[in-house]
Amino acid sequence: MAKLFQGTYTAVITPFTPSNEIDWVAFEKIIEQQIAGGITGLVFVGTTGESPTLSHDEHQEILRCSVQVVNQRCQVIHGTGSNNTRETIEFAEVSSDAGADGQLVINPYYNRPTQEGLYRHFSAIAHATDLPIIIYNIKGRTAVNLETETLLRLLTHKSIVGVKEASGDLAQIMDVIQHTPDDFCVLSGDDALTLPILACGGDGVISVVSNCVPASLCRCVQNYLDGNLATAQQQFYSLLPLMKLTMKETNPIPVKAIMQRLGYCSPQVRLPLCEPTKATQQAIEEALDSIRQMELS
């Protein structure tokens, strides 16, 4: 069986107006930019999309509107995860009804479940919906790591088809790649580890940096998947400074500031996030010409 998810996926920012409402005009503009850049798929309402500060109604509205705007021109993955299993299932039902291609489900955060609790959480979601599930393993934001043994237990559920790996632990990621079936998808959740994870047998990336350079990152990943390793390596290293810049402060603060300078949206983030420091703003200004050039090359 072919992998359901392979390539370059953008963890899309949620643009806000200066009055802190969702900017639907900018939302559509960003989607069009991504599709024009050849992106494999778009991931909505993840951490990059500031899901913690979206209201329940806003979350559901983005889930529904995103599928309509994309209109089957690329894959659509919805962030449905929370630290409340019942709420996650509710969002999964909305995503399924809307026509999403898959859902991204993060490890429950703050309440820090045990491995058995993680197993039961993801199992409950898999039982409740047929919408394909990509588990999002990111200990840095959730304070809990999904151990490989637990992940392998979960693979009895056919709807669990992949993992977004942002543990930062390459040994663990290699263990996952080695022991999961050939049709299981392993996607990098860290831009700077995209090439190493591909080299270990991974399938692509759910990216922050591709908000501003979708075509450039798509070319890099596709070249690797096509076997053009030297070209992919050269392209990756040209992108690495920008990857570091987008992580200079808490995501999505820098990438939103970049997108504003590129003319796509306001840099507005919702509290408790705030505007970037002057040092970061200066670094962004200095990088703008090279960012624009990347997409033209």
KOLKOL-481657 format. One record per residue (C-alpha): residue number from 1; residue in one letter; x, z, y. Coordinates in nm, 3 decimals. Last residue first. Example, Ala and Ser with C-alpha at 12.3 -4.5 7.8 and 13.67 -1.06 7.14 Angstrom:
2
   num   residuo         u         w         v
     2         s     1.367     0.714    -0.106
     1         a     1.230     0.780    -0.450
END
This chain:
297
   num   residuo         u         w         v
   297         s     1.532    -0.840     3.067
   296         l     1.244    -0.782     3.307
   295         e     1.133    -0.448     3.162
   294         m     1.485    -0.309     3.175
   293         q     1.534    -0.428     3.534
   292         r     1.252    -0.209     3.663
   291         i     1.405     0.098     3.501
   290         s     1.751     0.004     3.632
   289         d     1.617    -0.018     3.988
   288         l     1.431     0.310     3.955
   287         a     1.719     0.524     3.826
   286         e     1.855     0.651     4.159
   285         e     1.506     0.741     4.279
   284         i     1.441     0.929     3.955
   283         a     1.761     1.130     3.990
   282         q     1.660     1.221     4.346
   281         q     1.318     1.338     4.228
   280         t     1.486     1.544     3.958
   279         a     1.712     1.714     4.211
   278         k     1.421     1.769     4.449
   277         t     1.238     1.956     4.176
   276         p     0.946     1.795     4.000
   275         e     0.584     1.865     4.102
   274         c     0.385     2.134     3.921
   273         l     0.264     2.232     3.575
   272         p     0.049     2.546     3.551
   271         l    -0.136     2.370     3.703
   270         r    -0.243     2.011     3.673
   269         v    -0.014     1.716     3.730
   268         q    -0.040     1.465     4.014
   267         p     0.229     1.194     4.027
   266         s    -0.044     0.952     4.137
   265         c    -0.075     0.633     3.939
   264         y     0.071     0.298     3.840
   263         g     0.295     0.196     4.129
   262         l     0.640     0.219     3.973
   261         r     0.715     0.525     4.188
   260         q     0.401     0.690     4.054
   259         m     0.500     0.609     3.697
   258         i     0.838     0.772     3.757
   257         a     0.675     1.090     3.891
   256         k     0.445     1.094     3.589
   255         v     0.747     1.055     3.360
   254         p     0.924     1.348     3.527
   253         i     0.636     1.601     3.503
   252         p     0.509     1.496     3.159
   251         n     0.701     1.672     3.000
   250         t     0.876     1.984     3.127
   249         e     1.186     1.900     3.328
   248         k     1.487     1.677     3.260
   247         m     1.296     1.538     2.960
   246         t     1.204     1.209     3.127
   245         l     1.563     1.185     3.253
   244         k     1.707     1.220     2.903
   243         m     1.500     0.928     2.779
   242         l     1.606     0.733     3.086
   241         p     1.973     0.794     3.002
   240         l     1.905     0.689     2.639
   239         l     1.747     0.353     2.717
   238         s     2.074     0.156     2.734
   237         y     2.187     0.337     2.420
   236         f     1.876     0.222     2.236
   235         q     1.918    -0.139     2.343
   234         q     2.274    -0.151     2.212
   233         q     2.171     0.012     1.885
   232         a     1.879    -0.225     1.841
   231         t     2.108    -0.525     1.898
   230         a     2.359    -0.397     1.642
   229         l     2.084    -0.326     1.388
   228         n     1.895    -0.653     1.391
   227         g     1.729    -0.568     1.060
   226         d     1.373    -0.652     1.162
   225         l     1.280    -0.281     1.178
   224         y     1.576    -0.222     1.409
   223         n     1.487    -0.513     1.631
   222         q     1.129    -0.392     1.639
   221         v     1.234    -0.049     1.759
   220         c     1.454    -0.182     2.041
   219         r     1.212    -0.453     2.150
   218         c     0.923    -0.205     2.163
   217         l     1.138     0.034     2.369
   216         s     1.205    -0.230     2.631
   215         a     0.848    -0.363     2.640
   214         p     0.697    -0.017     2.690
   213         v     0.929     0.089     2.975
   212         c     0.734     0.337     3.194
   211         n     0.497     0.497     2.944
   210         s     0.750     0.398     2.678
   209         v     0.959     0.701     2.779
   208         v     0.710     0.944     2.624
   207         s     0.717     0.798     2.276
   206         i     0.544     0.821     1.942
   205         v     0.821     0.660     1.744
   204         g     0.895     0.429     1.455
   203         d     0.894     0.412     1.075
   202         g     1.159     0.649     0.950
   201         g     1.417     0.559     0.686
   200         c     1.716     0.770     0.795
   199         a     1.829     0.496     1.034
   198         l     1.484     0.497     1.193
   197         i     1.519     0.872     1.243
   196         p     1.863     0.830     1.401
   195         l     1.731     0.552     1.631
   194         t     1.428     0.746     1.753
   193         l     1.607     1.079     1.798
   192         a     1.630     1.055     2.179
   191         d     1.263     0.965     2.204
   190         d     1.151     1.280     2.021
   189         g     0.830     1.267     1.820
   188         s     0.983     1.030     1.568
   187         l     0.736     0.876     1.327
   186         v     0.728     0.924     0.951
   185         c     0.453     0.720     0.784
   184         f     0.361     0.766     0.416
   183         d     0.326     0.434     0.227
   182         d     0.651     0.483     0.034
   181         p     0.542     0.827    -0.087
   180         t     0.700     1.144     0.057
   179         h     1.012     1.309    -0.086
   178         q     1.299     1.125     0.083
   177         i     1.133     1.083     0.422
   176         v     1.036     1.452     0.435
   175         d     1.384     1.566     0.333
   174         m     1.534     1.335     0.593
   173         i     1.312     1.498     0.855
   172         q     1.420     1.844     0.741
   171         a     1.788     1.754     0.768
   170         l     1.721     1.590     1.104
   169         d     1.582     1.913     1.248
   168         g     1.454     1.838     1.599
   167         s     1.111     1.959     1.484
   166         a     0.950     1.667     1.663
   165         e     0.831     1.478     1.356
   164         k     0.505     1.289     1.394
   163         v     0.376     1.294     1.039
   162         g     0.187     1.043     0.831
   161         v    -0.103     0.941     0.610
   160         i    -0.318     1.250     0.565
   159         s    -0.650     1.077     0.483
   158         k    -0.563     1.063     0.113
   157         h    -0.562     1.442     0.081
   156         t    -0.334     1.520    -0.217
   155         l    -0.061     1.478     0.042
   154         l    -0.122     1.828     0.173
   153         r     0.097     1.993    -0.090
   152         l     0.384     1.770     0.024
   151         l     0.341     1.893     0.381
   150         t     0.355     2.255     0.262
   149         e     0.680     2.196     0.072
   148         t     0.823     2.015     0.374
   147         e     0.767     2.320     0.594
   146         l     0.532     2.286     0.890
   145         n     0.716     2.478     1.159
   144         v     0.548     2.741     1.377
   143         a     0.612     2.847     1.736
   142         t     0.370     2.577     1.859
   141         r     0.557     2.403     2.142
   140         g     0.912     2.417     2.006
   139         k     0.790     2.403     1.645
   138         i     0.665     2.049     1.682
   137         n     0.508     1.901     1.369
   136         y     0.228     1.663     1.460
   135         i     0.029     1.567     1.150
   134         i    -0.090     1.207     1.151
   133         i    -0.443     1.198     1.011
   132         p    -0.647     0.894     0.911
   131         l    -1.019     0.924     1.001
   130         d    -1.205     1.013     0.680
   129         t    -1.333     1.338     0.827
   128         a    -1.433     1.690     0.720
   127         h    -1.220     1.724     0.407
   126         a    -0.906     1.618     0.594
   125         i    -0.982     1.867     0.872
   124         a    -1.029     2.151     0.624
   123         s    -0.708     2.053     0.445
   122         f    -0.513     2.057     0.772
   121         h    -0.623     2.414     0.843
   120         r    -0.594     2.531     0.481
   119         y    -0.234     2.414     0.452
   118         l    -0.145     2.557     0.791
   117         g    -0.293     2.893     0.688
   116         e    -0.094     2.884     0.366
   115         q     0.221     2.813     0.566
   114         t     0.135     3.109     0.787
   113         p    -0.060     3.057     1.109
   112         r     0.097     3.108     1.451
   111         n    -0.201     3.206     1.673
   110         y    -0.014     3.058     1.970
   109         y    -0.022     2.698     1.848
   108         p    -0.200     2.528     1.559
   107         n     0.025     2.250     1.427
   106         i    -0.076     1.929     1.605
   105         v    -0.327     1.676     1.476
   104         l    -0.283     1.313     1.582
   103         q    -0.585     1.104     1.490
   102         g    -0.621     0.751     1.361
   101         d    -0.759     0.404     1.419
   100         a    -1.016     0.519     1.676
    99         g    -1.371     0.383     1.651
    98         a    -1.567     0.608     1.888
    97         d    -1.750     0.772     1.596
    96         s    -1.420     0.863     1.433
    95         s    -1.281     1.000     1.758
    94         v    -1.593     1.212     1.822
    93         e    -1.584     1.343     1.464
    92         a    -1.217     1.429     1.498
    91         f    -1.292     1.617     1.821
    90         e    -1.544     1.836     1.634
    89         i    -1.301     1.886     1.345
    88         t    -1.035     2.004     1.589
    87         e    -1.284     2.246     1.746
    86         r    -1.360     2.401     1.407
    85         t    -0.991     2.438     1.325
    84         n    -0.916     2.620     1.651
    83         n    -0.547     2.604     1.743
    82         s    -0.601     2.251     1.871
    81         g    -0.561     1.900     1.738
    80         t    -0.768     1.593     1.823
    79         g    -0.505     1.373     1.987
    78         h    -0.646     1.026     1.937
    77         i    -0.466     0.724     1.799
    76         v    -0.559     0.374     1.911
    75         q    -0.401     0.063     1.760
    74         c    -0.361    -0.243     1.979
    73         r    -0.589    -0.508     2.128
    72         q    -0.893    -0.360     1.952
    71         n    -1.092    -0.312     2.275
    70         v    -0.825    -0.104     2.452
    69         v    -1.078    -0.016     2.723
    68         q    -1.354     0.079     2.480
    67         v    -1.128     0.282     2.253
    66         s    -0.988     0.473     2.551
    65         c    -1.334     0.544     2.692
    64         r    -1.456     0.745     2.392
    63         l    -1.155     0.969     2.343
    62         i    -1.110     1.001     2.719
    61         e    -1.467     1.123     2.756
    60         q    -1.424     1.373     2.472
    59         h    -1.123     1.534     2.638
    58         e    -1.294     1.534     2.976
    57         d    -1.596     1.714     2.828
    56         h    -1.384     1.983     2.662
    55         s    -1.193     2.031     2.986
    54         l    -0.843     1.896     3.013
    53         t    -0.568     2.145     3.096
    52         p    -0.418     2.185     2.748
    51         s    -0.449     1.807     2.682
    50         e    -0.192     1.720     2.947
    49         g    -0.168     1.356     2.830
    48         t     0.197     1.415     2.739
    47         t     0.069     1.701     2.521
    46         g    -0.155     1.455     2.341
    45         v    -0.482     1.328     2.480
    44         f    -0.434     0.959     2.396
    43         v    -0.187     0.790     2.165
    42         l    -0.151     0.416     2.220
    41         g    -0.047     0.156     1.966
    40         t     0.196    -0.117     1.873
    39         i     0.303    -0.177     2.234
    38         g     0.360    -0.538     2.335
    37         g     0.443    -0.475     2.701
    36         a     0.118    -0.644     2.809
    35         i    -0.068    -0.385     2.600
    34         q     0.110    -0.103     2.780
    33         q     0.053    -0.243     3.127
    32         e    -0.317    -0.296     3.049
    31         i    -0.347     0.065     2.933
    30         i    -0.176     0.190     3.249
    29         k    -0.415    -0.008     3.472
    28         e    -0.715     0.125     3.279
    27         f    -0.611     0.487     3.337
    26         a    -0.518     0.409     3.700
    25         v    -0.878     0.303     3.765
    24         w    -1.008     0.599     3.564
    23         d    -0.823     0.857     3.774
    22         i    -0.922     1.182     3.604
    21         e    -1.001     1.438     3.873
    20         n    -0.730     1.653     4.028
    19         s    -0.812     1.597     4.398
    18         p    -0.494     1.389     4.433
    17         t    -0.637     1.171     4.154
    16         f    -0.522     1.231     3.801
    15         p    -0.355     1.005     3.546
    14         t    -0.355     1.116     3.181
    13         i    -0.017     1.019     3.038
    12         v    -0.010     0.809     2.722
    11         a     0.194     0.909     2.419
    10         t     0.307     0.552     2.361
     9         y     0.337     0.415     2.008
     8         t     0.620     0.192     1.889
     7         g     0.637     0.065     1.532
     6         q     0.474     0.163     1.205
     5         f     0.136     0.323     1.142
     4         l    -0.088     0.233     0.849
     3         k     0.198     0.184     0.604
     2         a     0.127    -0.087     0.350
     1         m     0.000     0.000     0.000
END
